[in-house]
Amino acid sequence: MYVETFALCDAARLDEWGRLHIQGQYHALSAPGFPAQHDVTLVLAMEWDRGDHGRYNFDVELVAPDGKPTKFAVRGGTDVGGGEEGRPRPRTTLIQPMEEVIFETPGEYRFRLRVKGRWFDGPRLFLIEGEPQA
């Protein structure tokens, strides 16, 4: 399997054709002070191997600038099936709005995913103290 999309944004949705629409993807956020709270949407799309069948659990963690995992985590599971030759590989899409995510200090935070016993690096988000910059 591989991670097709792993992003932080304002909003996301799947349309009737299965296309993923992402609005307002982040790479940095400003806050007037710390600890700071932000509402963000986590988007994760995984494409599975044809031999992947059954239930797979996954964890998404937020790692602070000091390299330690924060208390934030998303834990879930997905059922994978199908993937017949001549058809698209199975795909899991998670769109998870998250309210009041706490960022204790300014600096670079990173998200990571664990699935099938492996870690995958996700988006990085830089938190800046001050007013938003254009």
VONUKE-562789 format. One record per residue: residue number from 0; residue in one letter; x, y, z of N, C-alpha, C, O in turn. Coordinates in nm, 4 decimals, m for minus. Each point is the difference from the previous one (the first is absolute). Layout:
! VONUKE-562789
{NUM; A; {X; Y; Z}; {X; Y; Z}; {X; Y; Z}; {X; Y; Z}}
...
This chain:
! VONUKE-562789
{0; M; {0.0833; m0.1165; 0.0000}; {m0.0833; 0.1165; 0.0000}; {0.0874; 0.1223; 0.0000}; {0.1158; m0.0043; 0.0414}}
{1; Y; {m0.1722; 0.1136; m0.0883}; {0.0737; 0.1245; 0.0100}; {m0.0955; 0.1132; 0.0359}; {m0.1209; m0.0088; m0.0219}}
{2; V; {0.1778; 0.1144; 0.0772}; {m0.0779; 0.1155; 0.0410}; {m0.0129; 0.0911; m0.1215}; {0.0980; 0.0572; m0.0477}}
{3; E; {m0.2191; m0.0453; m0.0005}; {m0.0273; 0.0801; m0.1187}; {m0.0102; 0.1489; 0.0346}; {0.0551; 0.0842; m0.0709}}
{4; T; {m0.1258; m0.0518; 0.1801}; {m0.0195; 0.1383; 0.0433}; {0.0048; 0.0047; 0.1520}; {m0.0587; m0.0849; 0.0670}}
{5; F; {0.1282; 0.1836; m0.0129}; {0.0079; 0.0205; 0.1445}; {0.0148; 0.1504; 0.0161}; {0.1079; 0.0538; m0.0248}}
{6; A; {m0.2142; 0.0157; 0.0658}; {0.0007; 0.1459; 0.0001}; {m0.0806; 0.0562; 0.1161}; {m0.0820; m0.0694; 0.0602}}
{7; L; {0.1070; 0.1976; m0.0298}; {m0.0773; 0.0780; 0.0963}; {m0.0607; 0.1166; m0.0757}; {0.0677; 0.0657; m0.0791}}
{8; C; {m0.1960; m0.0399; 0.1035}; {m0.0678; 0.1020; m0.0779}; {m0.1186; 0.0568; 0.0763}; {m0.0294; m0.0418; 0.1120}}
{9; D; {m0.0391; 0.1389; m0.1749}; {m0.1227; 0.0556; 0.0572}; {m0.1153; m0.0986; m0.0122}; {m0.0757; m0.0196; 0.0951}}
{10; A; {0.0623; m0.0425; m0.2120}; {m0.1116; m0.0917; m0.0254}; {0.0352; m0.0926; m0.1152}; {0.0879; 0.0302; m0.0808}}
{11; A; {m0.1569; m0.1423; 0.0739}; {0.0183; m0.0949; m0.1096}; {m0.1294; m0.0785; m0.0177}; {m0.0808; m0.0112; 0.0922}}
{12; R; {0.0630; m0.0425; m0.2119}; {m0.1168; m0.0836; m0.0266}; {0.0296; m0.0933; m0.1165}; {0.0869; 0.0264; m0.0830}}
{13; L; {m0.1614; m0.1358; 0.0794}; {0.0004; m0.0909; m0.1153}; {m0.1252; 0.0276; m0.0804}; {m0.1086; 0.0130; 0.0565}}
{14; D; {0.1223; m0.0040; m0.1882}; {m0.1198; 0.0198; m0.0814}; {m0.0565; m0.1350; m0.0434}; {0.0531; m0.1051; 0.0359}}
{15; E; {m0.1607; 0.1092; m0.1130}; {m0.0697; m0.1232; m0.0401}; {0.0851; m0.0905; m0.0890}; {m0.0338; m0.1169; m0.0182}}
{16; W; {0.1438; 0.1687; m0.0375}; {0.0887; m0.0800; m0.0838}; {0.1212; m0.0511; 0.0780}; {0.0862; m0.0682; m0.0555}}
{17; G; {m0.0805; 0.1018; 0.1845}; {0.1111; m0.0444; 0.0825}; {0.1207; 0.0920; m0.0045}; {0.1060; m0.0331; 0.0531}}
{18; R; {m0.1223; 0.1499; m0.1172}; {0.1103; 0.0957; m0.0055}; {0.0092; 0.0740; 0.1330}; {m0.1014; 0.0356; 0.0600}}
{19; L; {0.2232; m0.0132; m0.0156}; {0.0266; 0.0674; 0.1254}; {0.0223; 0.1486; m0.0259}; {0.0861; 0.0369; m0.0798}}
{20; H; {m0.1631; 0.0479; 0.1465}; {0.0120; 0.1451; m0.0126}; {0.0520; 0.0550; 0.1320}; {m0.0629; m0.0176; 0.1044}}
{21; I; {0.1777; 0.0840; m0.1091}; {0.0638; 0.0559; 0.1188}; {m0.0031; 0.1521; m0.0104}; {0.0381; 0.0570; m0.1022}}
{22; Q; {m0.0837; 0.0076; 0.2088}; {m0.0094; 0.1456; 0.0025}; {0.0903; 0.0559; 0.1103}; {m0.0090; m0.0413; 0.1156}}
{23; G; {0.0944; 0.1339; m0.1519}; {0.0818; 0.0711; 0.0976}; {0.1035; m0.0857; 0.0691}; {m0.0012; m0.0104; 0.1227}}
{24; Q; {0.0916; m0.0519; m0.1988}; {0.1027; m0.0852; 0.0604}; {0.1022; 0.0860; 0.0748}; {0.0427; 0.1042; m0.0498}}
{25; Y; {m0.0038; m0.1488; 0.1704}; {0.0917; 0.0743; 0.0856}; {0.1430; m0.0499; m0.0121}; {0.0254; m0.1178; m0.0252}}
{26; H; {0.0670; 0.2108; 0.0438}; {0.1388; m0.0368; 0.0284}; {0.0523; 0.0836; 0.1165}; {0.1030; m0.0333; 0.0585}}
{27; A; {m0.1743; 0.1437; m0.0235}; {0.0368; 0.0827; 0.1143}; {m0.1264; 0.0660; 0.0551}; {m0.0938; 0.0295; m0.0740}}
{28; L; {0.0936; m0.0074; 0.2041}; {m0.1095; 0.0702; 0.0672}; {0.0586; 0.0998; 0.0982}; {0.1044; m0.0244; 0.0605}}
{29; S; {m0.1730; 0.1376; m0.0453}; {0.0405; 0.1012; 0.0970}; {m0.0919; m0.0058; 0.1207}; {m0.1176; m0.0347; m0.0108}}
{30; A; {0.1737; 0.0694; 0.1257}; {m0.0781; 0.0065; 0.1236}; {0.0491; 0.1200; 0.0801}; {0.1195; 0.0297; m0.0002}}
{31; P; {m0.2108; 0.0398; 0.0688}; {0.0412; 0.1168; 0.0780}; {0.0807; m0.0366; 0.1245}; {0.0693; 0.0854; 0.0552}}
{32; G; {m0.0768; m0.2091; m0.0108}; {0.0735; m0.0455; 0.1171}; {m0.0102; m0.1516; 0.0124}; {m0.0736; m0.0650; m0.0742}}
{33; F; {0.1489; 0.0101; 0.1691}; {0.0026; m0.1452; 0.0199}; {m0.0232; m0.0325; 0.1455}; {0.0401; 0.0764; 0.0878}}
{34; P; {m0.1054; m0.1904; m0.0602}; {m0.0493; m0.0990; m0.0951}; {m0.1103; 0.0581; m0.0892}; {m0.0745; 0.0896; 0.0398}}
{35; A; {0.0669; m0.1434; m0.1610}; {m0.0967; 0.0468; m0.0990}; {m0.0963; m0.1132; m0.0356}; {0.0344; m0.1179; 0.0081}}
{36; Q; {m0.1533; 0.1559; m0.0468}; {m0.1000; m0.0965; m0.0469}; {m0.0369; 0.0335; m0.1436}; {m0.0202; 0.1164; m0.0350}}
{37; H; {0.0116; m0.2207; m0.0482}; {m0.0439; 0.0188; m0.1387}; {m0.0928; m0.1135; m0.0382}; {0.0171; m0.1136; 0.0442}}
{38; D; {m0.1154; 0.1454; m0.1266}; {m0.0845; m0.1017; m0.0616}; {0.0609; m0.0330; m0.1355}; {0.0261; 0.0900; m0.0798}}
{39; V; {m0.0035; m0.2171; 0.0534}; {0.0553; m0.0437; m0.1282}; {m0.0739; m0.1261; m0.0437}; {m0.0664; m0.0659; 0.0800}}
{40; T; {0.0790; 0.0344; m0.2070}; {m0.0543; m0.1250; m0.0524}; {0.1159; m0.0857; m0.0483}; {0.0838; 0.0452; m0.0780}}
{41; L; {m0.0801; m0.1681; 0.1248}; {0.1015; m0.0967; m0.0415}; {m0.0562; m0.0796; m0.1170}; {m0.1124; m0.0499; 0.0060}}
{42; V; {0.1909; 0.0386; m0.1121}; {m0.0393; m0.0774; m0.1175}; {0.1052; m0.1075; m0.0224}; {0.1198; 0.0279; m0.0051}}
{43; L; {m0.1669; m0.1508; m0.0082}; {0.0897; m0.1136; m0.0195}; {m0.0624; m0.0943; m0.1020}; {m0.1131; m0.0454; 0.0175}}
{44; A; {0.1868; 0.0163; m0.1237}; {m0.0447; m0.0975; m0.0992}; {0.1102; m0.1035; m0.0177}; {0.1149; 0.0339; m0.0284}}
{45; M; {m0.1517; m0.1606; 0.0455}; {0.0947; m0.1105; m0.0126}; {m0.0468; m0.0925; m0.1108}; {m0.1171; m0.0375; m0.0056}}
{46; E; {0.2084; 0.0012; m0.0819}; {m0.0297; m0.0979; m0.1039}; {0.0625; m0.1323; 0.0423}; {0.1180; m0.0065; 0.0344}}
{47; W; {m0.1980; m0.0972; m0.0374}; {0.0411; m0.1300; 0.0518}; {0.0520; m0.0905; m0.1110}; {m0.0338; 0.0171; m0.1171}}
{48; D; {0.1159; m0.1127; 0.1558}; {0.0490; m0.1005; m0.0946}; {m0.1127; m0.0972; m0.0322}; {m0.0929; m0.0162; 0.0791}}
{49; R; {0.1008; m0.0470; m0.1927}; {m0.1052; m0.0946; m0.0407}; {m0.0136; m0.1159; 0.0988}; {m0.1080; m0.0574; 0.0139}}
{50; G; {0.2154; 0.0234; 0.0536}; {m0.0049; m0.1101; 0.0963}; {m0.0489; 0.0394; 0.1379}; {m0.0154; m0.0858; 0.0869}}
{51; D; {m0.0093; 0.2147; m0.0653}; {m0.0480; 0.0467; 0.1300}; {m0.1505; m0.0259; 0.0108}; {m0.0790; 0.0522; m0.0787}}
{52; H; {0.0411; m0.1326; 0.1764}; {m0.1413; m0.0305; 0.0250}; {m0.0194; m0.0060; 0.1509}; {0.0873; m0.0464; 0.0733}}
{53; G; {m0.2004; 0.0928; m0.0291}; {m0.0313; m0.0080; 0.1417}; {0.0033; 0.1355; 0.0667}; {m0.0040; 0.1040; m0.0657}}
{54; R; {0.0114; m0.1071; 0.1976}; {m0.0033; 0.1225; 0.0805}; {0.1417; 0.0439; 0.0332}; {0.0829; m0.0798; 0.0437}}
{55; Y; {m0.0566; 0.2088; m0.0653}; {0.1294; 0.0596; 0.0334}; {m0.0242; 0.1192; 0.0907}; {m0.0808; 0.0876; m0.0310}}
{56; N; {0.1511; m0.0849; 0.1428}; {m0.0065; 0.1130; 0.0918}; {0.1116; 0.0976; m0.0341}; {0.1045; m0.0385; m0.0525}}
{57; F; {m0.1287; 0.1657; 0.0836}; {0.1019; 0.1005; m0.0229}; {m0.0040; 0.1043; 0.1111}; {m0.1022; 0.0191; 0.0658}}
{58; D; {0.2159; 0.0481; m0.0463}; {0.0142; 0.1073; 0.0979}; {0.0649; 0.1187; m0.0689}; {0.0939; m0.0160; m0.0779}}
{59; V; {m0.1446; 0.1354; 0.1070}; {0.0629; 0.1239; m0.0440}; {0.0416; 0.0737; 0.1263}; {m0.0816; 0.0218; 0.0897}}
{60; E; {0.2073; 0.0162; m0.0828}; {0.0529; 0.0720; 0.1158}; {0.0527; 0.1356; m0.0424}; {0.0426; 0.0188; m0.1140}}
{61; L; {m0.0459; 0.0756; 0.2074}; {0.0580; 0.1322; m0.0182}; {0.1253; 0.0073; 0.0867}; {m0.0057; m0.0241; 0.1206}}
{62; V; {0.1183; 0.0572; m0.1822}; {0.1276; 0.0071; 0.0690}; {0.0390; 0.1473; 0.0157}; {m0.0005; 0.0754; m0.0973}}
{63; A; {0.0342; m0.0354; 0.2193}; {0.0353; 0.1384; 0.0331}; {0.1392; 0.0356; m0.0527}; {0.0763; m0.0883; m0.0393}}
{64; P; {m0.0438; 0.2173; 0.0386}; {0.1330; 0.0416; m0.0464}; {0.1163; m0.0651; 0.0752}; {0.1091; m0.0133; m0.0554}}
{65; D; {m0.1311; m0.0278; 0.1814}; {0.1074; m0.0658; 0.0757}; {0.0152; m0.1480; m0.0342}; {0.0844; m0.0686; 0.0577}}
{66; G; {m0.1664; 0.0185; m0.1520}; {0.0107; m0.1389; m0.0438}; {m0.0844; m0.0979; 0.0788}; {0.0006; m0.1195; m0.0296}}
{67; K; {m0.0736; 0.1676; 0.1301}; {m0.0837; m0.0875; 0.0818}; {m0.1436; 0.0011; m0.0509}; {m0.0513; 0.1051; m0.0385}}
{68; P; {m0.0144; m0.2218; 0.0380}; {m0.1415; m0.0032; m0.0395}; {m0.0851; 0.0831; 0.0963}; {0.0238; m0.0002; 0.1208}}
{69; T; {m0.1216; 0.0699; m0.1743}; {m0.0942; 0.0762; 0.0819}; {m0.1126; m0.0938; 0.0435}; {0.0009; m0.1187; m0.0327}}
{70; K; {m0.0975; 0.1729; 0.1064}; {m0.1154; m0.0795; 0.0419}; {m0.0987; m0.0223; m0.1137}; {m0.0884; m0.0851; 0.0100}}
{71; F; {0.1031; 0.1610; m0.1177}; {m0.0906; m0.0126; m0.1135}; {0.0237; m0.1319; m0.0731}; {0.1142; m0.0373; m0.0268}}
{72; A; {m0.2220; m0.0325; m0.0050}; {0.0099; m0.1225; m0.0797}; {m0.1343; m0.0282; m0.0647}; {m0.1052; 0.0297; 0.0564}}
{73; V; {0.1103; m0.0870; m0.1750}; {m0.1188; m0.0520; m0.0675}; {0.0240; m0.1484; m0.0179}; {0.0997; m0.0414; m0.0591}}
{74; R; {m0.1907; m0.0373; 0.1101}; {0.0100; m0.1447; m0.0143}; {m0.1226; m0.0482; m0.0759}; {m0.1123; 0.0428; 0.0268}}
{75; G; {0.1351; m0.1317; m0.1209}; {m0.1119; m0.0484; m0.0785}; {0.0307; m0.1347; m0.0611}; {0.1053; m0.0592; 0.0234}}
{76; G; {m0.1982; 0.0136; m0.1006}; {0.0152; m0.1258; m0.0702}; {m0.0762; 0.0057; m0.1295}; {m0.0916; 0.0805; m0.0164}}
{77; T; {0.1294; m0.1660; m0.0749}; {m0.0667; m0.0042; m0.1292}; {m0.0047; m0.1440; m0.0487}; {0.0921; m0.0784; 0.0232}}
{78; D; {m0.1997; 0.0457; m0.0902}; {m0.0139; m0.1318; m0.0610}; {0.0406; 0.0101; m0.1464}; {m0.0506; 0.0847; m0.0736}}
{79; V; {0.1420; m0.1713; 0.0321}; {0.0531; 0.0030; m0.1360}; {m0.0413; m0.1278; m0.0713}; {0.0143; m0.1100; 0.0534}}
{80; G; {m0.0645; 0.1258; m0.1722}; {m0.0387; m0.1142; m0.0825}; {0.0013; 0.0405; m0.1454}; {0.0239; 0.1162; m0.0329}}
{81; G; {m0.0491; m0.2098; m0.0522}; {m0.0041; 0.0319; m0.1432}; {0.1384; 0.0017; m0.0594}; {0.0847; m0.0825; 0.0342}}
{82; G; {m0.0620; 0.1769; m0.1232}; {0.1301; 0.0112; m0.0642}; {0.0223; m0.1020; m0.1084}; {0.1116; m0.0482; m0.0190}}
{83; E; {m0.2189; 0.0146; m0.0532}; {0.0123; m0.0984; m0.1076}; {0.0777; 0.0587; m0.1173}; {m0.0015; 0.1210; m0.0225}}
{84; E; {0.0681; m0.2064; m0.0507}; {0.0728; 0.0438; m0.1191}; {m0.0974; 0.0717; m0.0936}; {m0.1163; m0.0385; m0.0124}}
{85; G; {0.1658; 0.1424; m0.0523}; {m0.0828; 0.0767; m0.0914}; {m0.0870; 0.1041; 0.0689}; {m0.0752; 0.0714; m0.0664}}
{86; R; {0.0843; m0.0619; 0.1974}; {m0.0750; 0.0990; 0.0789}; {0.0994; 0.0799; 0.0835}; {0.1120; m0.0458; 0.0228}}
{87; P; {m0.1512; 0.1646; 0.0231}; {0.0907; 0.0759; 0.0867}; {0.0308; m0.0761; 0.1285}; {m0.0809; m0.0802; 0.0467}}
{88; R; {0.1970; 0.1059; 0.0091}; {0.0365; m0.0597; 0.1281}; {m0.0921; 0.0545; 0.1088}; {m0.0528; 0.1104; m0.0135}}
{89; P; {0.0331; m0.1861; 0.1207}; {m0.0831; 0.0505; 0.1100}; {0.0610; 0.1278; 0.0588}; {0.1219; 0.0165; 0.0054}}
{90; R; {m0.2102; 0.0724; 0.0379}; {0.0445; 0.1288; 0.0535}; {m0.0822; 0.0336; 0.1238}; {m0.1214; m0.0200; 0.0028}}
{91; T; {0.1886; 0.0709; 0.0985}; {m0.0654; 0.0487; 0.1208}; {0.0239; 0.1502; 0.0071}; {0.1131; 0.0460; m0.0154}}
{92; T; {m0.2191; 0.0304; 0.0386}; {0.0131; 0.1448; 0.0151}; {m0.0587; 0.0404; 0.1343}; {m0.1136; m0.0346; 0.0325}}
{93; L; {0.1921; 0.1079; 0.0449}; {m0.0437; 0.0538; 0.1285}; {m0.0013; 0.1513; m0.0108}; {0.1005; 0.0611; m0.0363}}
{94; I; {m0.2140; m0.0006; 0.0678}; {m0.0125; 0.1447; 0.0112}; {m0.0462; 0.0253; 0.1428}; {m0.1155; m0.0255; 0.0342}}
{95; Q; {0.2061; 0.0756; 0.0490}; {m0.0266; 0.0119; 0.1430}; {0.0125; 0.1454; 0.0465}; {0.1111; 0.0479; 0.0226}}
{96; P; {m0.2251; 0.0234; m0.0080}; {0.0078; 0.1334; 0.0599}; {0.0403; m0.0128; 0.1469}; {m0.0500; m0.0866; 0.0718}}
{97; M; {0.1406; 0.1738; m0.0285}; {0.0495; m0.0039; 0.1373}; {m0.0126; 0.1397; 0.0592}; {0.0530; 0.0968; m0.0544}}
{98; E; {m0.1235; m0.0876; 0.1660}; {m0.0209; 0.1287; 0.0643}; {0.0987; 0.0194; 0.1138}; {0.0319; m0.0931; 0.0740}}
{99; E; {0.0154; 0.2158; m0.0621}; {0.0841; 0.0419; 0.1116}; {0.1227; m0.0890; 0.0213}; {0.0262; m0.0454; 0.1114}}
{100; V; {0.0478; 0.0214; m0.2182}; {0.1273; m0.0715; 0.0125}; {0.0966; 0.0936; 0.0719}; {0.0143; 0.1164; m0.0377}}
{101; I; {0.0514; m0.1671; 0.1403}; {0.0889; 0.0812; 0.0837}; {0.1440; m0.0094; m0.0507}; {0.0537; m0.1089; m0.0204}}
{102; F; {0.0066; 0.2252; 0.0009}; {0.1416; 0.0122; m0.0342}; {0.0650; 0.0765; 0.1151}; {m0.0258; 0.1190; 0.0178}}
{103; E; {0.1093; m0.1866; 0.0597}; {0.0549; 0.0567; 0.1231}; {0.1010; 0.1117; m0.0232}; {0.0031; 0.0975; 0.0751}}
{104; T; {0.0796; m0.1112; m0.1788}; {0.1075; 0.0961; m0.0244}; {0.0077; 0.0321; m0.1492}; {m0.0521; m0.0755; m0.0820}}
{105; P; {0.1163; 0.1863; 0.0463}; {0.0248; 0.0232; m0.1424}; {0.1023; m0.1012; m0.0513}; {0.0728; m0.0609; 0.0783}}
{106; G; {m0.0680; 0.0436; m0.2096}; {0.0979; m0.0901; m0.0604}; {m0.0658; m0.0940; m0.0992}; {m0.1178; 0.0138; m0.0329}}
{107; E; {0.1968; m0.1103; m0.0141}; {m0.0466; m0.0925; m0.1027}; {m0.0556; m0.1278; 0.0629}; {0.0712; m0.0729; 0.0690}}
{108; Y; {m0.1982; 0.0476; m0.0939}; {m0.0671; m0.1219; 0.0425}; {m0.0087; m0.0924; m0.1212}; {m0.0040; 0.0454; m0.1143}}
{109; R; {0.0011; m0.1745; 0.1412}; {m0.0151; m0.0946; m0.1116}; {m0.1009; m0.1069; 0.0366}; {m0.0133; m0.0393; 0.1159}}
{110; F; {m0.0563; m0.0057; m0.2162}; {m0.0950; m0.1090; 0.0152}; {0.0637; m0.1254; m0.0564}; {0.0783; 0.0054; m0.0948}}
{111; R; {m0.1132; m0.1185; 0.1546}; {0.0486; m0.1277; m0.0519}; {m0.1097; m0.1041; 0.0135}; {m0.0872; 0.0092; 0.0865}}
{112; L; {0.0938; m0.1070; m0.1729}; {m0.0997; m0.1060; m0.0102}; {0.0662; m0.1341; 0.0238}; {0.1082; m0.0270; m0.0520}}
{113; R; {m0.1746; m0.0580; 0.1322}; {0.0459; m0.1384; 0.0162}; {m0.1093; m0.0917; m0.0494}; {m0.1134; 0.0055; 0.0476}}
{114; V; {0.1478; m0.0903; m0.1436}; {m0.0929; m0.0988; m0.0531}; {0.0822; m0.1192; m0.0506}; {0.1085; 0.0178; m0.0554}}
{115; K; {m0.1596; m0.1357; 0.0743}; {0.0680; m0.1234; m0.0411}; {0.1410; m0.0082; 0.0598}; {0.0919; m0.0518; m0.0633}}
{116; G; {m0.0756; 0.1041; 0.1877}; {0.1272; m0.0088; 0.0689}; {0.1067; 0.0962; m0.0495}; {0.1150; m0.0088; 0.0430}}
{117; R; {m0.1503; 0.1005; m0.1326}; {0.0973; 0.0954; m0.0546}; {m0.0422; 0.1424; 0.0328}; {m0.1186; 0.0296; 0.0144}}
{118; W; {0.2180; 0.0580; m0.0030}; {m0.0247; 0.1425; 0.0189}; {0.0175; 0.0722; m0.1322}; {0.0923; m0.0286; m0.0763}}
{119; F; {m0.1826; 0.1232; 0.0501}; {0.0067; 0.0829; m0.1192}; {0.0005; 0.1462; 0.0451}; {m0.0819; 0.0405; 0.0825}}
{120; D; {0.1749; 0.0381; m0.1375}; {0.0030; 0.1421; 0.0310}; {m0.1165; 0.0693; m0.0676}; {m0.0361; m0.0313; m0.1135}}
{121; G; {m0.0219; 0.1260; 0.1853}; {m0.1113; 0.0767; m0.0521}; {0.0355; 0.1459; m0.0120}; {0.1174; 0.0365; m0.0061}}
{122; P; {m0.2197; 0.0471; 0.0027}; {0.0253; 0.1427; m0.0180}; {0.0692; 0.0611; 0.1205}; {m0.0114; m0.0482; 0.1128}}
{123; R; {0.0829; 0.1550; m0.1403}; {0.0627; 0.0804; 0.1040}; {m0.0753; 0.1314; 0.0065}; {m0.0468; 0.0514; m0.1016}}
{124; L; {0.0357; 0.0015; 0.2208}; {m0.0749; 0.1221; 0.0213}; {0.0817; 0.0910; 0.0904}; {0.0324; m0.0364; 0.1131}}
{125; F; {0.0005; 0.1542; m0.1631}; {0.0813; 0.0933; 0.0773}; {m0.0919; 0.0990; 0.0701}; {m0.0794; 0.0687; m0.0643}}
{126; L; {0.0907; m0.0620; 0.1971}; {m0.0786; 0.0933; 0.0802}; {0.0868; 0.1211; 0.0311}; {0.1118; m0.0128; 0.0500}}
{127; I; {m0.1661; 0.1319; m0.0810}; {0.0721; 0.1255; 0.0138}; {m0.0737; 0.0880; 0.0998}; {m0.1225; 0.0114; m0.0049}}
{128; E; {0.1975; 0.0508; 0.0954}; {m0.0639; 0.0935; 0.0917}; {m0.0117; 0.1360; m0.0685}; {0.0985; 0.0532; m0.0512}}
{129; G; {m0.2193; 0.0025; 0.0507}; {m0.0225; 0.1301; m0.0615}; {m0.1224; m0.0017; m0.0880}; {m0.0768; m0.0963; m0.0003}}
{130; E; {0.0590; 0.2031; m0.0742}; {m0.1145; 0.0138; m0.0898}; {0.0282; m0.0693; m0.1324}; {0.1159; m0.0126; m0.0394}}
{131; P; {m0.2204; m0.0326; m0.0302}; {0.0190; m0.0662; m0.1293}; {0.0738; 0.0896; m0.0996}; {m0.0222; 0.1210; m0.0051}}
{132; Q; {0.1088; m0.1818; m0.0726}; {0.0743; 0.0697; m0.1059}; {m0.0530; m0.0433; m0.1358}; {m0.0419; m0.1147; m0.0160}}
{133; A; {0.0429; 0.2017; m0.0792}; {m0.0459; m0.0330; m0.1360}; {0.1044; m0.0817; m0.0713}; {m0.0194; m0.0378; m0.1155}}
